[in-house]
């Protein structure tokens, strides 16, 4: 698990990077904890009365999708700052 925290200048340019980094780390930690608790996870829809392992598997799937979206957002937010030529807030 490797997480590069944004530098203060990066956070000045793109403030949401701080929060995105924390969320990314929290998702990785949650995924590892769920996999450790339920190593037999399988891909099934949740029937009524689903087990903890089945719920954990669904969380893992959503966490992966969220991580992909976060990475896309991080990339796009950085591109918008570069495109605008902004040096950060002007206040």
mmCIF file of the C-alpha atoms, coordinates in Angstrom:
data_MODEL
# 
_entry.id   MODEL 
# 
loop_
_atom_site.group_PDB 
_atom_site.id 
_atom_site.type_symbol 
_atom_site.label_atom_id 
_atom_site.label_alt_id 
_atom_site.label_comp_id 
_atom_site.label_asym_id 
_atom_site.label_entity_id 
_atom_site.label_seq_id 
_atom_site.pdbx_PDB_ins_code 
_atom_site.Cartn_x 
_atom_site.Cartn_y 
_atom_site.Cartn_z 
_atom_site.occupancy 
_atom_site.B_iso_or_equiv 
_atom_site.pdbx_formal_charge 
_atom_site.auth_seq_id 
_atom_site.auth_comp_id 
_atom_site.auth_asym_id 
_atom_site.auth_atom_id 
_atom_site.pdbx_PDB_model_num 
ATOM 1  C CA . UNK A 1 1  ? 0.000   0.000   0.000   1.00 0.00 ? 1  UNK A CA 1 
ATOM 2  C CA . UNK A 1 2  ? 1.783   3.061   -1.264  1.00 0.00 ? 2  UNK A CA 1 
ATOM 3  C CA . UNK A 1 3  ? 0.203   6.456   -0.860  1.00 0.00 ? 3  UNK A CA 1 
ATOM 4  C CA . UNK A 1 4  ? 1.820   9.632   -2.045  1.00 0.00 ? 4  UNK A CA 1 
ATOM 5  C CA . UNK A 1 5  ? 0.438   12.478  0.002   1.00 0.00 ? 5  UNK A CA 1 
ATOM 6  C CA . UNK A 1 6  ? -0.015  15.743  -1.864  1.00 0.00 ? 6  UNK A CA 1 
ATOM 7  C CA . UNK A 1 7  ? 2.473   18.468  -1.056  1.00 0.00 ? 7  UNK A CA 1 
ATOM 8  C CA . UNK A 1 8  ? 1.328   21.812  0.380   1.00 0.00 ? 8  UNK A CA 1 
ATOM 9  C CA . UNK A 1 9  ? 1.779   23.535  -3.022  1.00 0.00 ? 9  UNK A CA 1 
ATOM 10 C CA . UNK A 1 10 ? -0.339  20.811  -4.660  1.00 0.00 ? 10 UNK A CA 1 
ATOM 11 C CA . UNK A 1 11 ? -3.044  21.299  -2.037  1.00 0.00 ? 11 UNK A CA 1 
ATOM 12 C CA . UNK A 1 12 ? -2.993  25.052  -2.636  1.00 0.00 ? 12 UNK A CA 1 
ATOM 13 C CA . UNK A 1 13 ? -3.608  24.414  -6.352  1.00 0.00 ? 13 UNK A CA 1 
ATOM 14 C CA . UNK A 1 14 ? -6.119  21.597  -5.862  1.00 0.00 ? 14 UNK A CA 1 
ATOM 15 C CA . UNK A 1 15 ? -7.455  21.660  -2.262  1.00 0.00 ? 15 UNK A CA 1 
ATOM 16 C CA . UNK A 1 16 ? -9.543  18.521  -2.651  1.00 0.00 ? 16 UNK A CA 1 
ATOM 17 C CA . UNK A 1 17 ? -6.368  16.436  -3.114  1.00 0.00 ? 17 UNK A CA 1 
ATOM 18 C CA . UNK A 1 18 ? -5.958  16.289  0.673   1.00 0.00 ? 18 UNK A CA 1 
ATOM 19 C CA . UNK A 1 19 ? -9.382  14.740  1.155   1.00 0.00 ? 19 UNK A CA 1 
ATOM 20 C CA . UNK A 1 20 ? -9.009  12.437  -1.846  1.00 0.00 ? 20 UNK A CA 1 
ATOM 21 C CA . UNK A 1 21 ? -5.751  11.086  -0.408  1.00 0.00 ? 21 UNK A CA 1 
ATOM 22 C CA . UNK A 1 22 ? -7.364  10.362  2.957   1.00 0.00 ? 22 UNK A CA 1 
ATOM 23 C CA . UNK A 1 23 ? -10.324 8.643   1.289   1.00 0.00 ? 23 UNK A CA 1 
ATOM 24 C CA . UNK A 1 24 ? -8.001  6.576   -0.915  1.00 0.00 ? 24 UNK A CA 1 
ATOM 25 C CA . UNK A 1 25 ? -6.027  5.403   2.115   1.00 0.00 ? 25 UNK A CA 1 
ATOM 26 C CA . UNK A 1 26 ? -9.196  4.630   4.103   1.00 0.00 ? 26 UNK A CA 1 
ATOM 27 C CA . UNK A 1 27 ? -10.568 2.554   1.219   1.00 0.00 ? 27 UNK A CA 1 
ATOM 28 C CA . UNK A 1 28 ? -7.335  0.553   0.946   1.00 0.00 ? 28 UNK A CA 1 
ATOM 29 C CA . UNK A 1 29 ? -7.301  -0.099  4.687   1.00 0.00 ? 29 UNK A CA 1 
ATOM 30 C CA . UNK A 1 30 ? -10.978 -1.138  4.636   1.00 0.00 ? 30 UNK A CA 1 
ATOM 31 C CA . UNK A 1 31 ? -10.455 -3.486  1.696   1.00 0.00 ? 31 UNK A CA 1 
ATOM 32 C CA . UNK A 1 32 ? -7.504  -5.168  3.407   1.00 0.00 ? 32 UNK A CA 1 
ATOM 33 C CA . UNK A 1 33 ? -9.453  -5.593  6.646   1.00 0.00 ? 33 UNK A CA 1 
ATOM 34 C CA . UNK A 1 34 ? -12.437 -7.115  4.829   1.00 0.00 ? 34 UNK A CA 1 
ATOM 35 C CA . UNK A 1 35 ? -10.258 -9.487  2.825   1.00 0.00 ? 35 UNK A CA 1 
ATOM 36 C CA . UNK A 1 36 ? -8.460  -10.543 6.016   1.00 0.00 ? 36 UNK A CA 1 
ATOM 37 C CA . UNK A 1 37 ? -11.779 -11.195 7.769   1.00 0.00 ? 37 UNK A CA 1 
ATOM 38 C CA . UNK A 1 38 ? -13.381 -12.947 4.761   1.00 0.00 ? 38 UNK A CA 1 
ATOM 39 C CA . UNK A 1 39 ? -10.696 -14.565 2.578   1.00 0.00 ? 39 UNK A CA 1 
ATOM 40 C CA . UNK A 1 40 ? -13.305 -16.690 0.792   1.00 0.00 ? 40 UNK A CA 1 
ATOM 41 C CA . UNK A 1 41 ? -15.086 -13.785 -0.885  1.00 0.00 ? 41 UNK A CA 1 
ATOM 42 C CA . UNK A 1 42 ? -16.936 -14.715 -4.091  1.00 0.00 ? 42 UNK A CA 1 
ATOM 43 C CA . UNK A 1 43 ? -18.839 -12.762 -6.748  1.00 0.00 ? 43 UNK A CA 1 
ATOM 44 C CA . UNK A 1 44 ? -22.536 -13.265 -5.982  1.00 0.00 ? 44 UNK A CA 1 
ATOM 45 C CA . UNK A 1 45 ? -25.560 -11.022 -5.682  1.00 0.00 ? 45 UNK A CA 1 
ATOM 46 C CA . UNK A 1 46 ? -26.811 -10.538 -2.152  1.00 0.00 ? 46 UNK A CA 1 
ATOM 47 C CA . UNK A 1 47 ? -29.832 -12.686 -1.406  1.00 0.00 ? 47 UNK A CA 1 
ATOM 48 C CA . UNK A 1 48 ? -32.163 -11.862 1.501   1.00 0.00 ? 48 UNK A CA 1 
ATOM 49 C CA . UNK A 1 49 ? -30.380 -12.761 4.741   1.00 0.00 ? 49 UNK A CA 1 
ATOM 50 C CA . UNK A 1 50 ? -26.930 -12.312 3.205   1.00 0.00 ? 50 UNK A CA 1 
ATOM 51 C CA . UNK A 1 51 ? -23.886 -13.133 5.285   1.00 0.00 ? 51 UNK A CA 1 
ATOM 52 C CA . UNK A 1 52 ? -21.242 -10.702 6.480   1.00 0.00 ? 52 UNK A CA 1 
ATOM 53 C CA . UNK A 1 53 ? -18.868 -12.141 3.884   1.00 0.00 ? 53 UNK A CA 1 
ATOM 54 C CA . UNK A 1 54 ? -21.331 -11.418 1.102   1.00 0.00 ? 54 UNK A CA 1 
ATOM 55 C CA . UNK A 1 55 ? -21.817 -7.859  2.304   1.00 0.00 ? 55 UNK A CA 1 
ATOM 56 C CA . UNK A 1 56 ? -18.057 -7.438  2.563   1.00 0.00 ? 56 UNK A CA 1 
ATOM 57 C CA . UNK A 1 57 ? -17.661 -8.573  -1.029  1.00 0.00 ? 57 UNK A CA 1 
ATOM 58 C CA . UNK A 1 58 ? -20.125 -5.967  -2.252  1.00 0.00 ? 58 UNK A CA 1 
ATOM 59 C CA . UNK A 1 59 ? -18.276 -3.281  -0.293  1.00 0.00 ? 59 UNK A CA 1 
ATOM 60 C CA . UNK A 1 60 ? -15.023 -4.378  -1.935  1.00 0.00 ? 60 UNK A CA 1 
ATOM 61 C CA . UNK A 1 61 ? -16.561 -4.069  -5.386  1.00 0.00 ? 61 UNK A CA 1 
ATOM 62 C CA . UNK A 1 62 ? -17.873 -0.588  -4.656  1.00 0.00 ? 62 UNK A CA 1 
ATOM 63 C CA . UNK A 1 63 ? -14.563 0.446   -3.082  1.00 0.00 ? 63 UNK A CA 1 
ATOM 64 C CA . UNK A 1 64 ? -12.710 -0.565  -6.248  1.00 0.00 ? 64 UNK A CA 1 
ATOM 65 C CA . UNK A 1 65 ? -15.130 1.411   -8.433  1.00 0.00 ? 65 UNK A CA 1 
ATOM 66 C CA . UNK A 1 66 ? -14.819 4.421   -6.131  1.00 0.00 ? 66 UNK A CA 1 
ATOM 67 C CA . UNK A 1 67 ? -11.007 4.248   -6.275  1.00 0.00 ? 67 UNK A CA 1 
ATOM 68 C CA . UNK A 1 68 ? -11.154 4.299   -10.092 1.00 0.00 ? 68 UNK A CA 1 
ATOM 69 C CA . UNK A 1 69 ? -13.448 7.330   -9.999  1.00 0.00 ? 69 UNK A CA 1 
ATOM 70 C CA . UNK A 1 70 ? -11.226 9.075   -7.437  1.00 0.00 ? 70 UNK A CA 1 
ATOM 71 C CA . UNK A 1 71 ? -8.169  8.519   -9.614  1.00 0.00 ? 71 UNK A CA 1 
ATOM 72 C CA . UNK A 1 72 ? -10.025 9.944   -12.621 1.00 0.00 ? 72 UNK A CA 1 
ATOM 73 C CA . UNK A 1 73 ? -11.207 12.951  -10.624 1.00 0.00 ? 73 UNK A CA 1 
ATOM 74 C CA . UNK A 1 74 ? -7.697  13.569  -9.280  1.00 0.00 ? 74 UNK A CA 1 
ATOM 75 C CA . UNK A 1 75 ? -6.308  13.471  -12.823 1.00 0.00 ? 75 UNK A CA 1 
ATOM 76 C CA . UNK A 1 76 ? -9.030  15.715  -14.246 1.00 0.00 ? 76 UNK A CA 1 
ATOM 77 C CA . UNK A 1 77 ? -8.762  18.236  -11.403 1.00 0.00 ? 77 UNK A CA 1 
ATOM 78 C CA . UNK A 1 78 ? -5.023  18.484  -12.023 1.00 0.00 ? 78 UNK A CA 1 
ATOM 79 C CA . UNK A 1 79 ? -5.595  18.908  -15.754 1.00 0.00 ? 79 UNK A CA 1 
ATOM 80 C CA . UNK A 1 80 ? -8.068  21.739  -15.187 1.00 0.00 ? 80 UNK A CA 1 
ATOM 81 C CA . UNK A 1 81 ? -5.558  23.604  -13.032 1.00 0.00 ? 81 UNK A CA 1 
ATOM 82 C CA . UNK A 1 82 ? -2.846  23.150  -15.674 1.00 0.00 ? 82 UNK A CA 1 
ATOM 83 C CA . UNK A 1 83 ? -5.224  24.232  -18.477 1.00 0.00 ? 83 UNK A CA 1 
ATOM 84 C CA . UNK A 1 84 ? -6.279  27.384  -16.642 1.00 0.00 ? 84 UNK A CA 1 
ATOM 85 C CA . UNK A 1 85 ? -2.687  28.372  -15.898 1.00 0.00 ? 85 UNK A CA 1 
ATOM 86 C CA . UNK A 1 86 ? -3.752  29.122  -12.334 1.00 0.00 ? 86 UNK A CA 1 
ATOM 87 C CA . UNK A 1 87 ? -1.100  29.531  -9.699  1.00 0.00 ? 87 UNK A CA 1 
ATOM 88 C CA . UNK A 1 88 ? -3.628  28.913  -6.938  1.00 0.00 ? 88 UNK A CA 1 
ATOM 89 C CA . UNK A 1 89 ? -6.245  31.065  -5.285  1.00 0.00 ? 89 UNK A CA 1 
ATOM 90 C CA . UNK A 1 90 ? -6.066  34.776  -5.879  1.00 0.00 ? 90 UNK A CA 1 
ATOM 91 C CA . UNK A 1 91 ? -7.423  35.855  -2.488  1.00 0.00 ? 91 UNK A CA 1 
# 
